[in-house]
Amino acid sequence: MSTQPDQPPFYACLTHVPLRVDFPSYVKTIHLGEAQAPGQLNLRDLAPRWEPYHALIGGCAGTFALRAYIAAHAPDAAHVGICQYRKFMTRTRIGTPAVNYQVMDVIARDRLDTAVMAEAMLPGARDFLIVRPGQFLLNGTRHDVLYQYKDVHHVQDLLRFVAMAVDLGVLDKHEVGLLFGETVFMGGGIELGIFPAAFWLPAITAMEEVTWACVHRYHDTNREGAQRRVWAYCLERLGSYLLLRHMRALHGPVAWIDQYAGYLNLVNDGDSAAYVPGI
């Protein structure tokens, strides 16, 4: 295990709605969509090229804005932390396991304690604070990334995205089968948790390049409803794969899980013990 980092992570929360969670003071807020306003850190100012494509990539636009902000204002950051308006990682458990989501805890908004969050959201002596790995299960049977994606999204989008990643050298052609056949999944990919900047910045930069290429190559791809975030779902799969590849290379197949995996928390407005999708 690594020693305590010399400085706290550069931590940001991404939100497209008015923020209703009092995150610790060390967490900056990056505003997207209608939540943008003068005097804030806004997508339109930090990463203006992504402003027209917010609907296609959802909160990933904020991730790219965070990368741009760090490059311009915090190039010496050793660690990067990222959370969302309702989701955040903690080193220790502060919520209750969700009844309908295997790697998520839920906590009522009125039970949040900012002081507890301020301590628990920091990585301690860890270089990573990441989501516990999950699996794609259907009737008790494990399935892989490609099988699950074709069931819940438009599979041609993932095929195109991965092909673009190979074209741009982000993935080797021999890794395509590994990504599609992966049965372990890191929810949020590399867009939720705390990561060493030396890993996160090159990885998110590469993912941004793939996304930018797909947005323009497949500019006529339009989906409805929740599926409109076409490339966000692909980014999550690629981010999950890159993170798994990195952790396994450093620590072996599973040794890293107990060392670096924390607790993913979802804030609910009421006392529901279930994962309730946000807006």
C-alpha positions as CSV (number, residue, x, y, z in Angstrom):
1,M,0.0,0.0,0.0
2,S,1.3,3.5,-0.8
3,T,2.0,6.1,1.7
4,Q,-0.3,9.0,2.4
5,P,-0.3,11.4,-0.5
6,D,1.6,14.7,0.1
7,Q,-1.5,16.7,-1.0
8,P,-5.2,16.0,-1.2
9,P,-6.7,15.1,-4.5
10,F,-7.9,17.7,-6.9
11,Y,-11.5,16.9,-6.4
12,A,-14.5,18.0,-8.5
13,C,-18.3,17.3,-8.5
14,L,-20.1,17.3,-11.8
15,T,-23.7,18.5,-11.9
16,H,-26.3,19.5,-14.5
17,V,-28.9,20.5,-11.8
18,P,-28.7,22.9,-8.8
19,L,-26.5,21.1,-6.3
20,R,-28.4,20.0,-3.2
21,V,-25.6,18.1,-1.5
22,D,-23.2,20.0,0.7
23,F,-20.0,18.4,-0.4
24,P,-16.8,19.1,1.6
25,S,-15.1,22.4,0.9
26,Y,-12.2,20.8,-1.0
27,V,-14.6,19.7,-3.7
28,K,-15.0,22.1,-6.6
29,T,-18.2,22.1,-8.6
30,I,-18.3,22.0,-12.4
31,H,-21.7,23.0,-13.8
32,L,-23.2,21.6,-17.0
33,G,-26.3,22.3,-19.0
34,E,-28.9,24.6,-17.3
35,A,-26.9,24.6,-14.1
36,Q,-24.3,26.9,-15.7
37,A,-24.3,30.5,-14.5
38,P,-21.8,33.4,-14.3
39,G,-19.1,33.2,-11.6
40,Q,-19.0,29.4,-11.6
41,L,-16.9,26.7,-13.2
42,N,-18.9,26.0,-16.3
43,L,-18.6,23.5,-19.2
44,R,-19.1,26.3,-21.7
45,D,-16.0,28.1,-20.4
46,L,-13.7,25.1,-19.5
47,A,-14.4,22.9,-22.5
48,P,-16.5,24.9,-25.0
49,R,-16.1,22.4,-27.8
50,W,-18.2,19.9,-25.8
51,E,-21.1,22.3,-25.0
52,P,-23.1,21.4,-28.2
53,Y,-22.6,17.7,-27.4
54,H,-23.7,17.5,-23.8
55,A,-26.8,15.6,-24.7
56,L,-24.8,12.9,-26.5
57,I,-22.3,12.3,-23.7
58,G,-24.0,13.5,-20.5
59,G,-21.8,14.0,-17.5
60,C,-18.8,12.9,-19.5
61,A,-18.7,16.5,-20.8
62,G,-17.9,17.5,-17.3
63,T,-15.2,15.0,-17.0
64,F,-13.5,16.5,-20.1
65,A,-14.0,20.0,-18.6
66,L,-12.3,18.7,-15.4
67,R,-9.3,17.5,-17.5
68,A,-9.1,20.9,-19.2
69,Y,-9.2,22.7,-15.9
70,I,-6.5,20.5,-14.4
71,A,-4.3,21.0,-17.4
72,A,-4.6,24.8,-17.2
73,H,-4.8,25.4,-13.4
74,A,-3.5,22.4,-11.5
75,P,-0.9,20.6,-13.7
76,D,1.0,19.4,-10.6
77,A,-2.0,17.6,-9.1
78,A,-0.9,14.2,-7.9
79,H,-4.4,12.7,-7.6
80,V,-7.8,13.4,-9.2
81,G,-11.1,12.9,-7.5
82,I,-14.4,13.0,-9.3
83,C,-18.0,12.6,-8.0
84,Q,-21.4,13.5,-9.4
85,Y,-24.3,15.4,-7.9
86,R,-25.9,12.3,-6.4
87,K,-23.0,9.8,-6.4
88,F,-19.7,9.8,-4.5
89,M,-17.1,7.4,-3.2
90,T,-16.1,6.9,0.4
91,R,-13.3,4.9,2.0
92,T,-15.7,3.6,4.7
93,R,-19.3,2.7,4.6
94,I,-21.7,5.5,5.5
95,G,-24.9,4.3,3.7
96,T,-26.9,1.1,3.4
97,P,-26.5,-1.5,0.6
98,A,-29.1,-0.9,-2.2
99,V,-31.6,-3.7,-2.6
100,N,-31.4,-3.5,-6.4
101,Y,-27.8,-2.6,-7.2
102,Q,-25.0,-4.9,-6.2
103,V,-22.2,-2.4,-5.8
104,M,-24.0,0.7,-4.5
105,D,-25.1,2.0,-1.1
106,V,-27.9,4.5,-0.7
107,I,-28.2,7.2,1.9
108,A,-31.0,9.7,2.5
109,R,-30.2,13.3,1.8
110,D,-31.3,14.5,5.2
111,R,-28.9,12.0,6.9
112,L,-25.7,13.3,5.2
113,D,-23.1,14.5,7.6
114,T,-20.6,16.9,5.8
115,A,-17.9,16.3,8.5
116,V,-18.2,12.5,8.1
117,M,-18.1,12.9,4.3
118,A,-15.1,15.2,4.4
119,E,-13.0,12.5,6.1
120,A,-14.5,9.5,4.3
121,M,-14.2,10.9,0.8
122,L,-10.4,11.1,1.1
123,P,-8.3,8.1,0.0
124,G,-6.3,7.8,3.2
125,A,-3.1,5.9,2.3
126,R,-4.5,4.7,-1.0
127,D,-3.5,5.8,-4.4
128,F,-6.9,4.7,-5.7
129,L,-10.4,4.9,-4.2
130,I,-12.6,3.1,-6.8
131,V,-15.9,1.3,-7.2
132,R,-16.0,-2.3,-6.1
133,P,-16.1,-4.5,-9.3
134,G,-19.5,-5.9,-10.3
135,Q,-20.8,-8.5,-12.7
136,F,-23.4,-8.6,-15.4
137,L,-25.9,-11.2,-14.1
138,L,-29.1,-12.5,-15.7
139,N,-31.0,-15.2,-13.9
140,G,-27.9,-16.0,-12.0
141,T,-25.7,-16.4,-15.1
142,R,-22.7,-14.2,-15.7
143,H,-22.5,-12.4,-19.0
144,D,-19.9,-10.3,-20.8
145,V,-19.8,-6.7,-21.8
146,L,-20.9,-7.2,-25.3
147,Y,-23.8,-9.5,-24.3
148,Q,-25.0,-7.0,-21.7
149,Y,-24.6,-4.0,-24.0
150,K,-26.7,-5.4,-26.8
151,D,-29.4,-6.1,-24.3
152,V,-29.7,-2.7,-22.8
153,H,-28.3,-0.3,-25.5
154,H,-27.6,-0.1,-29.2
155,V,-24.8,-2.5,-29.8
156,Q,-23.7,-0.9,-33.0
157,D,-22.6,2.2,-31.0
158,L,-20.2,0.2,-28.9
159,L,-18.8,-1.6,-32.0
160,R,-18.2,1.7,-33.7
161,F,-16.6,3.2,-30.5
162,V,-14.2,0.3,-30.0
163,A,-13.3,0.3,-33.7
164,M,-12.4,4.0,-33.4
165,A,-10.3,3.3,-30.3
166,V,-8.3,0.8,-32.3
167,D,-8.0,3.2,-35.2
168,L,-6.6,5.8,-32.8
169,G,-4.2,3.4,-31.0
170,V,-6.0,3.7,-27.7
171,L,-6.7,-0.1,-27.9
172,D,-4.6,-2.7,-29.5
173,K,-6.5,-4.9,-31.9
174,H,-5.8,-7.9,-29.7
175,E,-7.6,-6.2,-26.8
176,V,-11.0,-6.0,-28.6
177,G,-11.9,-9.5,-27.7
178,L,-10.8,-9.0,-24.1
179,L,-12.9,-5.9,-23.7
180,F,-16.0,-7.4,-25.3
181,G,-15.5,-10.7,-23.3
182,E,-14.9,-9.0,-19.9
183,T,-17.3,-10.2,-17.2
184,V,-16.2,-7.8,-14.6
185,F,-17.4,-4.2,-14.7
186,M,-16.3,-1.0,-12.9
187,G,-19.4,1.2,-12.7
188,G,-18.5,4.7,-13.7
189,G,-15.3,3.6,-15.4
190,I,-12.7,6.2,-14.5
191,E,-15.2,9.0,-14.0
192,L,-16.1,8.1,-10.4
193,G,-13.6,7.9,-7.6
194,I,-10.0,8.9,-6.9
195,F,-7.1,8.1,-9.2
196,P,-3.4,9.0,-9.5
197,A,-3.1,11.8,-12.0
198,A,-0.3,9.9,-13.8
199,F,-2.9,7.2,-14.7
200,W,-6.1,9.3,-15.0
201,L,-4.9,12.2,-17.2
202,P,-3.5,10.1,-20.1
203,A,-6.4,7.7,-19.9
204,I,-9.1,10.4,-20.0
205,T,-7.3,12.3,-22.7
206,A,-7.3,9.2,-24.9
207,M,-11.0,8.5,-24.2
208,E,-11.8,12.1,-25.1
209,E,-10.1,11.7,-28.4
210,V,-12.1,8.6,-29.2
211,T,-15.3,10.3,-28.3
212,W,-14.5,13.4,-30.3
213,A,-13.9,11.3,-33.3
214,C,-17.1,9.3,-32.9
215,V,-19.2,12.5,-32.4
216,H,-18.1,13.7,-35.8
217,R,-17.8,10.5,-37.7
218,Y,-21.3,9.4,-36.6
219,H,-22.9,12.8,-36.3
220,D,-26.2,11.5,-37.5
221,T,-26.6,9.0,-34.7
222,N,-29.6,10.0,-32.6
223,R,-31.3,8.0,-29.8
224,E,-34.3,8.8,-27.7
225,G,-34.9,9.0,-24.0
226,A,-32.1,7.7,-21.7
227,Q,-30.4,6.2,-24.8
228,R,-29.6,9.7,-26.1
229,R,-26.3,9.6,-24.1
230,V,-24.9,7.4,-26.9
231,W,-21.2,7.8,-26.2
232,A,-21.4,8.0,-22.4
233,Y,-22.3,4.3,-22.2
234,C,-19.4,3.4,-24.4
235,L,-17.0,5.6,-22.4
236,E,-18.0,3.8,-19.3
237,R,-17.1,0.4,-20.8
238,L,-13.8,1.6,-22.1
239,G,-13.0,3.3,-18.9
240,S,-13.8,0.2,-16.9
241,Y,-11.6,-1.9,-19.2
242,L,-8.6,0.5,-18.9
243,L,-9.0,0.6,-15.1
244,L,-9.2,-3.2,-14.9
245,R,-6.2,-3.6,-17.2
246,H,-4.2,-1.1,-15.1
247,M,-5.0,-2.6,-11.7
248,R,-4.4,-6.2,-12.8
249,A,-1.1,-5.3,-14.3
250,L,0.0,-3.7,-11.1
251,H,-1.5,-6.0,-8.5
252,G,-2.7,-9.2,-10.1
253,P,-6.2,-10.5,-10.8
254,V,-8.0,-9.7,-7.5
255,A,-5.5,-8.6,-4.9
256,W,-6.2,-4.9,-5.5
257,I,-10.0,-5.1,-4.8
258,D,-9.9,-5.1,-1.0
259,Q,-6.9,-2.6,-1.0
260,Y,-8.5,0.0,-3.3
261,A,-12.2,-0.5,-3.6
262,G,-14.4,1.7,-1.5
263,Y,-18.1,2.3,-1.2
264,L,-20.2,4.0,-4.0
265,N,-23.0,6.1,-2.4
266,L,-26.2,7.3,-4.0
267,V,-28.1,10.1,-2.4
268,N,-31.9,9.6,-2.4
269,D,-34.4,12.3,-1.4
270,G,-36.3,9.8,0.8
271,D,-35.6,6.7,2.8
272,S,-35.8,4.3,-0.1
273,A,-33.4,1.4,0.1
274,A,-33.3,1.1,-3.7
275,Y,-31.3,2.8,-6.4
276,V,-33.6,5.5,-7.8
277,P,-32.5,6.9,-11.1
278,G,-32.0,10.7,-11.2
279,I,-33.0,13.2,-13.7
